[in-house]
Each structure stands twice: as C-alpha cells, then as structure tokens.
Amino acid sequence: MIKLKIAELLSSDQFLQEVEVNGWVRAFRSNRFIAVNDGSTINNLQCVIDFENTKEETLKRINIGAAIKVVGTLKESVGSQQSVEVEVKSIEILGDANPEEVKLTILSPKRHSLEKLREQAHLRIRTNTFGAVMRVRSKLSFAVHSYFQKNNFHYVNTPIITGSDAEGAGEMFKVTSFDLKNPPKNEDGSIDYKKDFFGKETNLTVSGQLEAETYALGLGQVYTFGPTFRAENSNTSRHLAEFWMIEPEVAFCDLDGNMDLAEDFIKYVVKYVLEHCKDDLEFLDKRHEEEEKSKPQVERSEMSLLKKLEFVTENNFKRVSYTEAIDILKNSKPNKKKKFQYPIEDWGTDLQSEHERFLVEKHFKCPVILFDYPANIKAFYMRLNEDGKTVRAMDILFPGIGEIVGGSQREERLDVLKEKMKALDIDEEELWWYLDTRKFGTCVHSGFGLGFERLVLFVTGMTNIRDVIPFPRTPQNAEF
C-alpha cells in the first residue's frame, strides 16, 4: 500500500494501486463524494465512498473539519474537476468535528472577511487563502537561504537580545528580569540596571546589521535571516511589532554592487516561487483579480498578480537619485493639486509611502531603486558622500508596497563615523566594538535589509501584512 501526500497523488498515474490518505474533510456531498485536503496542496482529493455499504454512524461523522484516514484504490477520475480520485475501501474517523461548533468558526463553508479570519488565526491556515499564502511563504524562505548559499554567503545568527539600537530610533522592547513593581533604584531614583540580568539596559533587536557587519569583515559575505522587533505604536496594514528580516553584508562591495546584489536576489526568489508554487499562485492570482474588481477603476492594478511577478523577474529595476525623484514628485500632478497627504516642498523631505508608490506605480511603472539620500534623514552608519550632504543609501520601491529594501554602503572611515555619532549623540562607549572594526583592516562594505513579510505581501498579492505571518503581533494584540 502506498502512503503519499495528496499533492503527489494528484500528479500520479499509478492507477489501480491501493493507497492510504490522511487529511481533513473540506466537503461531503451526496453522501458519496468526500473532498479531502492534507495541506500539501491547494487542491483537494476526491474520495468516493460506497454509502450503501458504510455504517450510518460513520457517515454521520464525516463532517467538515473532521480528520480522516482513507484506504482505497487510486483511479482515473470520470469527473471533469479532477484527474484522479480514490475509490474508498475503508474509512476511519481520526478526529471528530461537531457540525454545530464548526458553524461558529471560520471552518464553515461561507466566505469570511480577513478580519474575521485574524480573530481565529489558529484555524485560518485551514482556509484556501491562508494555506496558499503560507505555502508560498515557506518556499520563499527556502529560496532566501538557497540564493545566499549558492552565492557563497555564510549564514550568521545575530543576537535577539541586544544592548545597541542599530537604527537610532529608540522604539524598542525592553528586556529585563526585574520585578516591574519593585525594581532596584539608584540614589537619584532611576532604575539600577547594573543589577539586572545582563548588568545593563537590554532590548529586543530592531536589526542584526551591526553584528552582521563585524562578521562580514572576517568572513567576506554573510547574511542574517531572523526575527526583529519594533515597539512602534502603528496600526497600519504595513507594520508589525514582530517580523522577520533578511540582512546580507558584504566586504569590498560599494553601493553599486549592493544594488546589483539586491536586484539579483529579489529576482531569484520571485522566480523560484513562480516555478515551485504554480497552483497556489494561480489561486492567489484569481483572488487578486476579484479583489481588484471591488476597487474604483482609478485604483486598480494594471497587471495581474502573476504578470506583476513575471515583470519583476524579466525587467531591470530603474535606478534614480533621490534628488531626481524629488524633482519628479515636486512637479507631479498630485503634488501640484495638493492630492498628497504629505506635500513635497523642498529637497530633504523624507519620502512617505504615497510618494514611493507614485514613483513606482504612476511615473516609472516598474520597480525603482532610489539612491544618495540626504544624510540628515538616514542612519549614522551610512557612508557620507563627497558633497557632505548626502549618503550612499538606497531603497528599493515596489508597486503596492512602497519600500521593500533599505540598504547602504557603510561608513568605513573611523574619523567620519565618530563625527556622525557625535552629531547624533550616540555613545561611543556603547558601540566600542563596532568602532573597532574600523581600526583593524577597514574596507569598503555594504549591505541591505529586506522585511520578509513585505516580500511575502508582494508575492501573494495580499494587502495587509497581518495576513502573511502566522500569528501577527501588533499594538494591543498578542493573542495565540
């Protein structure tokens, strides 16, 4: 007897063999046709039961959501909806699902809103949409490692608990072993962190970049891929408090090489899922098409989801300086007609999502890489250009998302780095180890960060970042 996943059985031509199938009931009609799914594919396997020779008690237990084990003969299907089916010889109910209780959950056949699905995040993986999204997410994750390993990068696990703030943003979750009702205090009333577990203030990391830089300056090229955290009180469709970051760092690499790497990487992972997630992406493409129909004509995407993904893999990204982008935005119709929520007035403005999406979706109509940003709106570690006012930073902008990648050539000159830290009131003692890397064989080096969930968002065509991570962590929400 063959025991295979449904994905394998559906593509099999080994007919008249006895097979064993384990899965969950998606539908049961005419007391005869059971649609079974085991999570390996978006497609269900039809199992045909001889109800006249099956106990009434068993038939009553074949309900939506129930876990079952079927043994039967694999046959070529006479129906048009599937190529194969299983003629059931025996069926065992492994786990019951009370139909009255199922009605109260998202397992019921009726269509549910994404908001309702989030309320039952422990069950939403059993829906077609989330099954497809999470299978794509899994393949994307594998593609990330595959790309870097094939290109001789070394995988580095950077700390999740850290004493440094890589971004200088200050929006971090504190880590402590203190009794918060009665922490030890100094004479001035401040908390005495010297008595805490690590002997100093510590937080959950916002980025593994600084630590990854130190490893790139020994291993040549490295990448991190792990959880990061932002205590940003932002309830938008683009922000999470806990998310995953991909961060490569490369020694002897300037900004141009960094842009080449980021573009090549994105094209590789998108191409990978196009090749390995065809059924799921076709389902998500149809879903995306239906979602687009509900939007006003002016807001609809000009391309289907699949066309958008193919477009990314087949076309070069447009590279534009920040200064050129500001001129385009300043003279754009939305800016002149005051349609932007944040009007563009002067050079030096920090671009918002609406500006980024205008450049990608309306002006260039392709992915865009912006580079050479004003120094005063970027982090301290970015290399200062000769003009003294811009830094070797780059952002990649995608349709529907805005910024998906942020990176830079890092400041390798110790004296310039110290000056920048001083200007931003960043304590040298706190980052003594980071400064050390500029003392012993400093060199040009670069890297970028890519929020994994934003990549999944783009690839799946979903519109809310909470729907591309298994259990979203957002303000006032740490359920499950």
Residue pairs with C-beta under 8 A, 6 or more apart in sequence:
1 18
1 19
1 20
1 71
2 14
2 17
2 18
2 19
2 20
2 74
3 19
3 20
4 12
4 19
5 38
5 40
5 41
6 21
6 23
6 36
6 37
6 38
6 40
6 41
6 43
6 44
6 45
7 40
7 41
7 43
8 40
9 19
9 21
9 45
9 74
9 84
9 86
10 41
10 43
10 45
10 82
10 83
10 84
12 74
12 84
14 74
15 74
15 75
15 76
15 84
16 73
16 74
16 75
17 73
17 74
18 71
18 72
18 73
18 74
18 89
19 71
19 72
19 73
19 74
19 86
20 69
20 70
20 71
21 36
21 38
21 45
21 47
21 69
21 70
21 71
21 72
21 86
22 38
22 67
22 68
22 69
22 70
22 94
23 36
23 37
23 38
23 39
23 45
23 67
23 68
24 36
24 37
24 38
24 65
24 66
24 67
24 68
24 126
25 34
25 35
25 36
25 62
25 63
25 64
25 65
25 66
25 67
25 68
25 97
26 35
26 36
26 37
26 44
26 64
27 33
27 34
27 35
27 44
27 64
27 109
28 34
28 35
28 62
28 63
28 64
31 49
31 51
31 59
32 48
32 49
32 51
33 46
33 47
33 48
33 49
34 46
34 47
34 48
34 49
34 62
34 68
34 70
34 88
35 44
35 45
35 46
35 47
36 44
36 45
36 46
36 47
36 68
36 70
37 43
37 44
37 45
37 131
39 125
39 131
41 279
42 128
42 131
42 132
42 135
42 279
42 280
42 283
43 82
43 279
44 82
45 82
45 84
45 85
45 86
46 77
46 79
46 81
46 82
46 85
46 86
47 70
47 72
47 85
47 86
47 88
47 91
48 85
48 86
48 87
48 88
49 59
49 62
49 88
49 91
50 88
51 59
54 91
58 91
58 93
61 93
61 96
62 68
62 91
62 93
63 96
63 97
63 98
63 99
63 102
64 97
64 99
64 102
64 107
64 108
64 109
65 97
65 102
65 105
65 107
65 126
66 93
66 94
66 95
66 96
66 97
67 93
67 94
67 95
67 97
68 91
68 92
68 93
68 94
69 91
69 92
69 94
70 86
70 88
70 90
70 91
70 92
71 88
71 89
71 90
71 91
72 86
72 87
72 88
72 89
72 90
73 86
73 87
73 89
74 84
74 85
74 86
75 84
75 85
75 86
75 87
76 83
76 84
77 83
77 84
77 85
79 85
97 107
102 108
105 120
105 123
106 112
106 116
106 117
106 120
106 123
106 124
106 126
106 127
107 123
107 126
112 127
114 464
114 467
117 124
117 127
117 129
117 130
117 467
118 124
118 466
118 467
118 472
121 470
121 471
121 472
121 479
121 480
122 480
124 130
125 131
125 134
125 470
128 283
129 284
129 287
130 467
131 280
132 280
132 281
132 283
132 284
132 460
133 280
133 284
133 456
133 460
133 462
133 467
133 468
134 470
135 277
135 280
136 273
136 277
136 280
136 281
136 284
136 456
136 459
136 460
137 456
137 460
137 468
139 272
139 273
139 276
139 277
140 269
140 272
140 273
140 452
140 455
140 456
140 459
141 225
141 452
142 272
143 268
143 269
143 272
143 273
144 225
144 246
144 269
144 452
145 155
145 225
146 272
147 265
147 268
147 269
147 272
148 155
148 223
148 248
148 265
149 155
151 221
152 221
153 221
153 222
153 223
153 248
154 215
154 219
154 220
154 221
154 222
154 223
155 222
155 223
155 224
155 225
156 208
156 211
156 212
156 215
156 219
156 222
156 223
156 224
157 224
157 226
158 205
158 208
158 211
158 212
158 224
158 226
158 247
159 205
159 208
159 211
160 204
160 205
160 226
160 227
161 175
161 198
161 202
161 203
161 204
161 205
162 202
162 203
162 204
162 205
162 211
163 198
163 200
163 201
163 202
163 203
163 430
164 210
164 430
164 431
164 434
165 172
165 203
165 206
166 205
166 206
166 207
166 208
166 209
166 210
166 379
166 381
167 206
167 207
167 379
168 379
168 380
168 424
168 426
169 206
169 230
171 206
171 230
171 231
171 232
172 203
172 204
172 206
172 229
172 230
172 231
173 203
173 204
173 229
173 231
173 241
174 201
174 202
174 203
175 198
175 202
175 203
175 204
176 183
176 196
176 197
176 202
177 196
177 197
178 184
178 191
178 196
183 191
183 192
184 191
184 192
184 195
185 191
185 192
186 192
193 199
193 200
193 201
194 200
196 202
204 228
204 229
205 228
205 229
206 228
206 229
206 230
207 228
207 245
207 247
207 449
208 224
208 226
208 228
208 245
208 247
209 224
209 247
209 249
209 381
209 447
209 449
210 381
210 431
210 434
211 224
212 222
212 223
212 224
212 247
212 248
212 249
212 447
213 249
213 381
213 410
213 434
213 437
213 445
213 447
214 433
214 434
214 437
215 222
215 249
216 222
216 249
216 250
216 251
216 445
216 447
217 251
217 437
217 441
217 442
217 443
217 445
220 250
220 251
220 252
221 248
221 249
221 250
221 251
221 253
222 248
222 249
223 246
223 247
223 248
223 249
224 245
224 246
224 247
225 244
225 245
225 246
225 247
225 452
226 244
226 245
227 242
227 243
227 244
227 245
228 242
228 243
228 244
228 245
229 241
229 242
229 243
230 239
230 240
230 241
230 243
231 241
232 239
232 241
233 475
234 475
235 474
235 475
237 463
237 464
237 465
237 466
238 353
238 401
238 402
238 454
238 465
239 465
239 474
240 453
240 465
240 466
240 469
240 472
240 473
240 474
241 473
241 474
241 475
242 473
243 451
243 452
243 453
243 465
243 469
244 451
244 452
244 453
244 469
245 449
245 450
245 451
245 452
246 449
246 450
246 452
246 455
247 447
247 448
247 449
247 450
248 261
248 265
248 447
248 448
249 410
249 445
249 446
249 447
250 257
250 258
250 261
250 445
250 446
250 447
251 443
251 444
251 445
252 443
252 444
252 445
253 261
253 409
253 444
253 445
253 446
254 392
254 409
254 444
254 446
255 371
255 383
255 392
255 394
255 408
255 409
255 446
257 446
258 394
258 407
258 408
258 409
258 446
258 447
258 448
259 317
259 319
259 369
259 371
259 394
261 448
262 369
262 394
262 396
262 405
262 407
262 448
262 450
263 316
263 317
263 369
263 396
265 450
266 312
266 367
266 396
266 404
266 405
266 450
266 455
267 312
267 313
269 455
270 309
270 312
270 313
270 459
271 313
273 281
273 309
273 459
274 281
274 306
274 309
274 310
274 313
281 305
281 306
281 309
281 459
282 306
284 305
284 460
284 461
284 462
285 304
285 305
285 306
285 461
287 461
288 301
288 304
288 305
288 461
289 304
289 305
291 461
291 463
292 300
292 301
293 300
301 308
301 399
301 400
302 365
303 311
305 460
305 461
308 399
308 461
309 459
311 366
312 367
312 398
315 366
315 367
317 366
317 367
317 368
317 369
317 396
318 364
318 366
318 367
318 368
318 369
319 368
319 369
319 371
320 328
320 359
320 364
320 368
320 369
320 370
320 371
321 370
321 371
321 372
322 370
322 371
322 372
322 373
322 374
322 390
323 347
323 372
323 390
325 351
325 355
325 359
325 368
325 370
326 344
326 347
326 349
328 359
328 363
329 335
329 344
329 351
329 355
329 358
329 359
330 344
330 345
332 344
332 358
332 362
332 363
333 339
334 340
334 358
335 343
335 344
340 352
340 354
340 355
340 358
341 352
341 354
342 349
342 352
342 354
342 355
344 355
347 374
348 374
348 376
348 377
350 377
351 370
353 402
353 403
356 368
356 395
356 397
356 402
356 403
357 397
357 399
357 400
357 401
357 402
359 368
359 370
359 397
360 366
360 367
360 368
360 397
360 398
360 399
360 402
361 399
361 400
367 396
367 397
367 398
367 399
368 396
368 397
369 394
369 395
369 396
369 397
370 394
370 395
370 397
371 392
371 393
371 394
371 395
372 385
372 390
372 391
372 392
372 393
373 382
373 390
373 391
373 393
373 395
374 389
374 390
374 391
375 382
375 384
375 388
375 389
375 390
375 391
378 391
378 393
378 408
379 408
380 411
380 417
380 420
380 421
380 424
380 426
381 408
381 410
381 411
381 417
381 420
382 391
382 392
382 393
382 408
382 409
382 410
382 411
383 391
383 392
383 408
383 409
383 410
383 411
383 412
383 413
384 390
384 391
384 392
384 411
384 416
384 420
385 391
385 392
391 408
392 408
392 409
392 446
393 406
393 407
393 408
394 405
394 406
394 407
394 408
394 448
395 403
395 405
395 406
395 407
396 403
396 404
396 405
396 406
397 403
397 404
398 404
398 454
398 458
399 458
400 457
400 458
400 463
401 454
401 457
401 458
403 454
404 450
404 451
404 454
404 455
404 458
405 448
405 449
405 450
406 448
406 449
407 446
407 447
407 448
407 449
408 446
408 447
408 448
409 444
409 445
409 446
410 445
410 446
410 447
411 417
411 420
412 438
412 442
412 443
412 444
412 445
413 438
413 442
414 435
414 438
414 439
414 442
417 435
417 438
418 428
418 435
421 428
421 431
422 428
428 435
453 465
453 468
453 469
454 465
456 462
456 468
456 469
457 463
457 465
457 468
460 468
462 468
465 472
466 472
466 474
471 479
471 480
